[in-house]
Amino acid sequence: MTARTGRQYIGAEVQAGLAMAGSALAGFIVVPSLLFQLGMDFAGAYTAYAVMAIAASLLMGWLRQPLMLLPSIAVSTYLVYLVGISQGLSWQQLLGACLAAAITGLLLCLSPLRRWFADAVPQEVRRLLPAGLGVMLILAGLTQGRIIVRSAWSVTMLGNFQDPLAYLGLTGIMVTMVMVALKLRGALFWGMVVTAAVALAEGFWVVPAAPFMQPAGWDQAAGQLTLLPGSEAALGHMLAAGVTLLIVLASMNWLAIEALVPPADGRCRLLPMTFALSAVGALAGCLPLVVSPLSAAGTVARARRLAAWSAALLFLAALFCEPLLAAMADFPVMVVPVLVGTGLLLLQQTVQSLQQRPLAWDFSALGAAVCLLLLMPLANNITAGLGAAFISWCVLRGCERGWRVVPLASWGLAAVFAVYLAYAAI
């Protein structure tokens, strides 16, 4: 590798890390705000979130994986509203349930059941997962940019392009896609920077007079969890939340690892690592961590260690920039081109893979494809889409070729997802 090539490689990794981390900054405001509604100190929740994001990114960099592990906004919303507020659990009890679920998941990952879980996945589901994730990211970007909005007559409809968020978001997407087509290095990162700069120049977000804040309040969040329910009803709610979290965290993290990490890169150690980090996070005052779909920005750039460490560096800066992030979150147009661009690149990778090694498109494969490419993005629910794909594949493959053709492990996993869909869908 020449010096020039080496510099280009390092620059591409750093840009990929900054792009995926910059797209995730909205969670720094959203998740602590949710916990604040349960009574947790906002500054403490923000500090705990940032510290765990930094620690997880440093660990992923050490493992040479361009992955971000962050509390999921969807899972956090479920925990706060459906478990905490509606069922009367305190945030301390919520963190206790998270700790129990994480430790249980870690023990299961270290047991022989891990091999059973991997063997249960049909190749149709395995190979179409990145495409489903890509469509989900595209839809999330278009929705966040209000390019498409909710409709009373159909699932979605086109937004109003007199809305600054819509036309600036679309402009950012076009600029980013032109950069990708021209094969410019760091196209996603520079698309995000250009979009943010235009929005700032137009006055749609402003830099606060005091953009920095010294981290504080962590002592009011760390080590405050409790495993004591306080009542029989609270015990039932904590057990239900723990079991649900176990299924959700296992499936979401496994899905992301399958979609984003090549088999030769040591996938097997990553799932237990996610549960271990979630356990540490619960002790630190943070909700469970999952592999963020935004990590795809690092994967499509074929990044490694430097991408994760660049993300950690940006998260470290964010630890001191809560007022600035709050101002940016009020007009989040810079995230839109990164989400859409990453989704399109994942779709491109899937198409290239299918061209090289085509699938046998029988009815069971088509059913799984519909669930992953349509149901998962429209429901904005990774676990529900994956579960529906499993169930449809097992039933249709059994009808087509006989029930004994479907592995027993696949039937077992489909049954677990059926229970999840019936009782605890997020």
C-alpha positions as CSV (number, residue, x, y, z in Angstrom):
1,M,0.0,0.0,0.0
2,T,1.5,3.4,-1.0
3,A,1.4,6.4,1.3
4,R,-1.2,8.1,-0.8
5,T,-3.4,5.0,-0.8
6,G,-3.0,4.7,2.9
7,R,-4.1,8.3,3.5
8,Q,-7.1,7.7,1.3
9,Y,-8.0,4.6,3.2
10,I,-7.7,6.3,6.6
11,G,-9.7,9.3,5.3
12,A,-12.5,7.0,4.0
13,E,-12.7,5.2,7.4
14,V,-12.8,8.4,9.4
15,Q,-15.5,9.8,7.1
16,A,-17.6,6.6,7.3
17,G,-17.3,6.7,11.1
18,L,-18.3,10.4,11.3
19,A,-21.2,9.8,8.9
20,M,-22.8,7.0,10.9
21,A,-22.1,8.7,14.3
22,G,-23.5,12.0,13.0
23,S,-26.7,10.3,11.9
24,A,-27.1,8.8,15.4
25,L,-26.9,12.1,17.4
26,A,-30.6,12.6,17.6
27,G,-30.8,9.6,20.0
28,F,-28.7,11.6,22.5
29,I,-31.7,13.9,23.0
30,V,-34.6,11.6,22.4
31,V,-33.7,8.7,24.8
32,P,-32.8,10.9,27.8
33,S,-36.0,12.9,27.2
34,L,-38.0,9.7,27.5
35,L,-36.3,8.7,30.7
36,F,-36.9,12.2,32.1
37,Q,-40.6,11.5,31.7
38,L,-40.2,8.6,34.2
39,G,-38.4,10.8,36.7
40,M,-34.7,10.3,35.8
41,D,-32.5,13.3,35.9
42,F,-32.0,14.5,32.3
43,A,-28.4,15.4,32.7
44,G,-27.6,12.0,34.3
45,A,-29.5,10.1,31.5
46,Y,-27.7,12.1,28.8
47,T,-24.3,11.5,30.4
48,A,-25.0,7.8,30.8
49,Y,-26.1,7.5,27.2
50,A,-23.0,9.3,25.9
51,V,-20.6,7.3,28.1
52,M,-22.0,3.9,27.0
53,A,-22.0,5.0,23.3
54,I,-18.3,6.0,23.6
55,A,-17.4,2.8,25.5
56,A,-19.2,0.5,23.0
57,S,-17.6,2.3,20.0
58,L,-14.1,1.9,21.5
59,L,-14.8,-1.8,22.1
60,M,-16.0,-2.3,18.5
61,G,-12.9,-0.6,17.2
62,W,-10.7,-2.9,19.3
63,L,-12.6,-5.8,17.7
64,R,-12.1,-4.3,14.2
65,Q,-15.8,-3.9,13.6
66,P,-17.4,-0.7,12.2
67,L,-20.4,-1.0,14.4
68,M,-22.3,1.4,16.7
69,L,-24.1,0.1,19.7
70,L,-26.7,2.5,21.1
71,P,-30.0,2.4,22.9
72,S,-32.8,1.9,20.3
73,I,-35.3,4.7,20.2
74,A,-38.1,2.2,19.4
75,V,-37.1,-0.1,22.3
76,S,-36.7,2.9,24.6
77,T,-40.2,4.2,23.7
78,Y,-41.7,0.8,24.4
79,L,-40.0,0.5,27.8
80,V,-40.9,4.0,28.9
81,Y,-44.5,4.3,27.7
82,L,-45.8,0.7,27.7
83,V,-43.8,-0.7,30.6
84,G,-42.9,2.3,32.7
85,I,-45.7,4.8,32.5
86,S,-48.7,2.6,31.7
87,Q,-47.8,-0.2,34.1
88,G,-46.4,2.0,36.9
89,L,-42.8,0.8,37.0
90,S,-40.1,3.3,38.1
91,W,-37.1,3.9,36.0
92,Q,-35.0,2.1,38.6
93,Q,-37.2,-1.1,38.2
94,L,-37.0,-0.7,34.4
95,L,-33.2,-0.7,34.6
96,G,-33.4,-3.8,36.9
97,A,-35.5,-5.7,34.3
98,C,-33.0,-4.6,31.6
99,L,-30.1,-6.0,33.7
100,A,-31.9,-9.3,34.2
101,A,-32.6,-9.7,30.5
102,A,-29.1,-8.8,29.5
103,I,-27.5,-11.3,31.9
104,T,-29.9,-14.1,30.8
105,G,-29.1,-13.4,27.2
106,L,-25.4,-13.5,27.9
107,L,-25.7,-16.9,29.6
108,L,-27.8,-18.3,26.7
109,C,-25.3,-17.0,24.2
110,L,-22.5,-18.8,26.0
111,S,-24.5,-22.1,26.0
112,P,-24.9,-24.7,23.2
113,L,-28.2,-22.9,22.2
114,R,-26.1,-20.4,20.2
115,R,-25.4,-23.0,17.5
116,W,-29.0,-24.0,17.5
117,F,-30.0,-20.4,16.9
118,A,-27.6,-20.0,13.9
119,D,-28.7,-23.3,12.2
120,A,-32.3,-22.3,12.4
121,V,-31.9,-19.4,9.9
122,P,-32.8,-20.3,6.2
123,Q,-30.5,-18.8,3.6
124,E,-33.4,-16.9,2.0
125,V,-34.0,-14.9,5.2
126,R,-30.2,-14.6,5.8
127,R,-29.5,-13.1,2.3
128,L,-32.5,-10.8,2.1
129,L,-31.9,-9.2,5.5
130,P,-29.6,-6.4,4.3
131,A,-32.2,-5.5,1.6
132,G,-35.0,-5.3,4.1
133,L,-32.8,-3.1,6.4
134,G,-31.9,-0.9,3.4
135,V,-35.6,-0.3,2.5
136,M,-36.3,0.4,6.2
137,L,-33.5,3.1,6.3
138,I,-34.8,4.7,3.1
139,L,-38.3,4.9,4.5
140,A,-37.0,6.3,7.8
141,G,-35.0,9.0,5.9
142,L,-37.9,10.0,3.7
143,T,-40.3,10.1,6.7
144,Q,-37.9,12.1,8.9
145,G,-37.4,14.6,6.1
146,R,-41.2,14.8,5.6
147,I,-40.7,13.9,2.0
148,I,-43.4,11.3,2.6
149,V,-46.0,11.8,5.4
150,R,-48.9,9.9,6.9
151,S,-52.1,9.7,5.0
152,A,-55.7,9.1,6.1
153,W,-56.4,7.4,2.8
154,S,-53.3,5.2,2.2
155,V,-50.2,4.2,4.1
156,T,-48.2,7.3,3.1
157,M,-48.4,10.2,0.7
158,L,-46.1,12.8,-0.8
159,G,-45.2,15.6,1.6
160,N,-45.5,19.4,1.0
161,F,-42.4,20.7,-0.7
162,Q,-43.1,24.2,0.6
163,D,-41.9,22.7,3.9
164,P,-38.2,23.6,4.3
165,L,-37.4,20.2,5.9
166,A,-38.8,18.4,2.8
167,Y,-37.1,20.4,0.1
168,L,-33.8,20.6,1.9
169,G,-33.9,16.9,2.6
170,L,-34.6,16.1,-1.0
171,T,-31.8,18.4,-2.1
172,G,-29.4,16.7,0.3
173,I,-30.4,13.3,-1.1
174,M,-29.8,14.4,-4.6
175,V,-26.4,15.9,-3.8
176,T,-25.4,12.7,-1.9
177,M,-26.5,10.4,-4.7
178,V,-24.6,12.5,-7.3
179,M,-21.5,12.1,-5.1
180,V,-22.1,8.3,-4.8
181,A,-22.6,8.0,-8.6
182,L,-19.3,9.9,-9.1
183,K,-17.6,7.4,-6.7
184,L,-16.4,10.2,-4.4
185,R,-14.9,9.0,-1.2
186,G,-17.0,9.8,1.9
187,A,-20.1,10.7,-0.1
188,L,-22.4,10.1,2.8
189,F,-20.4,12.2,5.2
190,W,-20.0,15.1,2.8
191,G,-23.7,15.0,1.8
192,M,-24.5,15.3,5.5
193,V,-22.1,18.2,5.9
194,V,-23.4,20.1,2.8
195,T,-27.0,19.7,3.9
196,A,-26.3,20.9,7.5
197,A,-24.4,23.9,6.2
198,V,-27.2,24.9,3.8
199,A,-29.7,24.6,6.6
200,L,-27.5,26.7,8.9
201,A,-27.0,29.3,6.3
202,E,-30.8,29.5,5.7
203,G,-31.4,30.0,9.4
204,F,-33.4,26.8,10.0
205,W,-31.2,26.0,13.0
206,V,-28.8,28.2,14.9
207,V,-25.8,27.7,17.1
208,P,-26.9,28.4,20.7
209,A,-25.2,31.2,22.6
210,A,-23.9,28.6,25.1
211,P,-23.4,25.5,22.9
212,F,-21.4,23.5,25.5
213,M,-22.3,21.9,28.8
214,Q,-20.1,20.2,31.4
215,P,-21.2,16.6,32.0
216,A,-23.1,16.3,35.2
217,G,-25.7,14.2,37.1
218,W,-24.3,10.7,36.3
219,D,-24.2,9.9,40.0
220,Q,-28.0,10.3,40.0
221,A,-28.3,7.5,37.3
222,A,-25.5,5.1,37.7
223,G,-26.0,2.3,40.2
224,Q,-29.6,3.3,40.9
225,L,-31.3,0.3,39.5
226,T,-33.3,-2.1,41.6
227,L,-34.3,-5.8,41.2
228,L,-37.0,-5.5,43.9
229,P,-40.5,-5.3,42.4
230,G,-42.3,-3.9,45.5
231,S,-45.6,-5.6,44.7
232,E,-46.9,-8.8,43.1
233,A,-48.2,-6.8,40.1
234,A,-44.8,-5.0,39.6
235,L,-43.1,-8.4,39.7
236,G,-45.3,-9.7,36.9
237,H,-44.7,-6.5,34.8
238,M,-40.9,-6.8,35.4
239,L,-40.9,-10.4,34.4
240,A,-42.9,-9.7,31.2
241,A,-40.6,-6.8,30.3
242,G,-37.5,-8.9,30.9
243,V,-38.7,-11.8,28.7
244,T,-39.8,-9.4,26.0
245,L,-36.5,-7.6,26.1
246,L,-34.6,-10.9,25.9
247,I,-36.4,-11.8,22.6
248,V,-36.2,-8.3,21.2
249,L,-32.5,-7.7,21.9
250,A,-31.5,-11.2,20.7
251,S,-33.4,-10.9,17.4
252,M,-32.5,-7.2,16.7
253,N,-28.8,-7.7,17.4
254,W,-28.6,-11.0,15.6
255,L,-30.4,-9.5,12.6
256,A,-28.0,-6.5,12.4
257,I,-24.9,-8.8,12.9
258,E,-26.1,-11.2,10.2
259,A,-26.8,-8.3,7.8
260,L,-23.7,-6.2,8.5
261,V,-20.8,-8.5,9.5
262,P,-19.2,-11.0,7.1
263,P,-19.1,-14.6,8.3
264,A,-15.3,-14.6,8.4
265,D,-15.2,-11.7,10.8
266,G,-16.0,-13.4,14.0
267,R,-19.8,-13.0,14.2
268,C,-20.1,-15.6,17.0
269,R,-18.5,-13.4,19.7
270,L,-20.5,-10.2,18.9
271,L,-23.9,-11.3,20.1
272,P,-22.7,-12.1,23.7
273,M,-20.7,-8.9,23.6
274,T,-23.9,-6.9,23.0
275,F,-25.6,-8.5,26.0
276,A,-22.6,-7.8,28.1
277,L,-22.6,-4.1,27.1
278,S,-26.3,-3.9,27.9
279,A,-25.7,-5.3,31.4
280,V,-23.0,-2.8,32.0
281,G,-25.2,-0.1,30.6
282,A,-28.0,-0.9,33.0
283,L,-25.6,-0.6,35.9
284,A,-24.5,2.8,34.4
285,G,-28.0,4.1,34.1
286,C,-28.5,3.4,30.4
287,L,-31.2,1.5,28.6
288,P,-30.2,-1.6,26.6
289,L,-27.8,-1.2,23.7
290,V,-28.5,-2.6,20.2
291,V,-26.4,-2.7,17.0
292,S,-27.6,0.4,15.2
293,P,-28.8,0.0,11.6
294,L,-26.8,3.2,10.9
295,S,-23.7,1.1,11.2
296,A,-24.4,0.1,7.6
297,A,-22.6,3.4,6.6
298,G,-19.4,1.9,7.9
299,T,-20.1,-1.5,6.4
300,V,-20.7,-0.3,2.9
301,A,-17.5,1.7,3.1
302,R,-15.7,-1.6,4.1
303,A,-14.4,0.3,7.1
304,R,-12.8,-1.3,10.2
305,R,-11.3,0.0,13.4
306,L,-10.9,3.6,12.6
307,A,-14.5,4.1,11.7
308,A,-15.6,2.9,15.1
309,W,-13.0,5.0,16.9
310,S,-14.0,8.1,14.8
311,A,-17.5,7.5,16.0
312,A,-16.3,7.3,19.6
313,L,-14.5,10.6,19.1
314,L,-17.6,12.4,17.8
315,F,-19.6,10.9,20.7
316,L,-17.0,12.2,23.1
317,A,-17.5,15.7,21.7
318,A,-21.3,15.2,22.0
319,L,-20.9,14.5,25.7
320,F,-20.1,18.2,26.1
321,C,-22.5,19.6,23.4
322,E,-26.0,18.9,24.7
323,P,-27.3,22.4,24.0
324,L,-25.9,22.2,20.4
325,L,-27.4,18.8,19.8
326,A,-30.8,19.9,21.1
327,A,-30.7,22.8,18.5
328,M,-29.8,20.5,15.7
329,A,-32.5,18.0,16.7
330,D,-35.2,20.7,16.2
331,F,-34.4,20.6,12.4
332,P,-32.8,17.2,11.7
333,V,-32.4,17.6,7.9
334,M,-28.7,16.5,7.9
335,V,-29.7,12.9,8.8
336,V,-32.0,12.4,5.8
337,P,-29.3,11.9,3.0
338,V,-27.3,9.6,5.2
339,L,-30.3,7.3,5.9
340,V,-31.4,7.2,2.3
341,G,-27.9,6.9,0.9
342,T,-27.0,4.0,3.2
343,G,-30.3,2.2,2.4
344,L,-29.6,2.5,-1.3
345,L,-26.1,1.1,-0.9
346,L,-27.4,-1.8,1.1
347,L,-29.9,-2.6,-1.7
348,Q,-27.1,-2.4,-4.3
349,Q,-25.0,-4.9,-2.3
350,T,-27.9,-7.3,-2.1
351,V,-28.6,-7.1,-5.8
352,Q,-25.0,-7.8,-6.6
353,S,-24.9,-10.7,-4.2
354,L,-28.1,-12.2,-5.8
355,Q,-26.6,-11.8,-9.3
356,Q,-23.5,-13.7,-8.3
357,R,-25.4,-16.5,-6.4
358,P,-29.1,-16.5,-7.4
359,L,-31.8,-17.7,-5.0
360,A,-34.4,-20.3,-5.9
361,W,-37.5,-18.1,-6.0
362,D,-40.1,-20.6,-4.8
363,F,-43.2,-19.4,-2.9
364,S,-41.6,-19.7,0.5
365,A,-38.7,-17.4,-0.6
366,L,-41.2,-14.9,-2.0
367,G,-43.2,-14.9,1.3
368,A,-40.1,-14.2,3.3
369,A,-39.1,-11.5,0.8
370,V,-42.4,-9.7,1.2
371,C,-42.2,-9.8,5.0
372,L,-38.6,-8.4,5.0
373,L,-38.9,-5.9,2.1
374,L,-42.5,-4.6,2.8
375,L,-43.8,-5.5,6.3
376,M,-40.6,-4.7,8.2
377,P,-40.1,-1.2,6.7
378,L,-43.8,-0.2,6.8
379,A,-44.2,-1.4,10.4
380,N,-40.8,0.2,11.3
381,N,-40.3,-2.9,13.3
382,I,-37.3,-5.1,12.7
383,T,-38.3,-7.9,15.0
384,A,-41.8,-8.1,13.7
385,G,-40.7,-8.3,10.1
386,L,-38.1,-10.9,10.9
387,G,-40.6,-13.0,12.8
388,A,-43.2,-12.8,10.1
389,A,-40.5,-13.9,7.5
390,F,-39.6,-16.9,9.7
391,I,-43.2,-18.0,10.2
392,S,-44.1,-17.6,6.5
393,W,-41.0,-19.4,5.3
394,C,-41.6,-22.4,7.6
395,V,-45.3,-22.7,6.8
396,L,-44.9,-22.2,3.0
397,R,-41.8,-24.4,2.7
398,G,-43.6,-27.1,4.7
399,C,-46.6,-27.0,2.4
400,E,-44.4,-27.0,-0.7
401,R,-41.9,-29.7,0.2
402,G,-43.2,-31.5,3.3
403,W,-43.1,-30.6,7.0
404,R,-40.0,-32.7,7.6
405,V,-37.9,-30.6,5.2
406,V,-38.1,-27.6,7.5
407,P,-35.5,-28.0,10.3
408,L,-36.8,-28.4,13.8
409,A,-34.7,-25.5,15.0
410,S,-36.5,-23.2,12.4
411,W,-39.9,-24.4,13.7
412,G,-38.8,-23.6,17.3
413,L,-37.6,-20.1,16.4
414,A,-40.8,-19.5,14.4
415,A,-42.8,-20.5,17.5
416,V,-40.9,-18.0,19.6
417,F,-41.6,-15.2,17.1
418,A,-45.2,-16.2,17.1
419,V,-45.4,-15.7,20.8
420,Y,-43.7,-12.3,20.5
421,L,-46.1,-11.2,17.7
422,A,-49.1,-12.2,19.8
423,Y,-48.1,-10.6,23.1
424,A,-45.3,-8.1,22.9
425,A,-44.8,-6.6,19.5
426,I,-42.9,-3.3,19.6
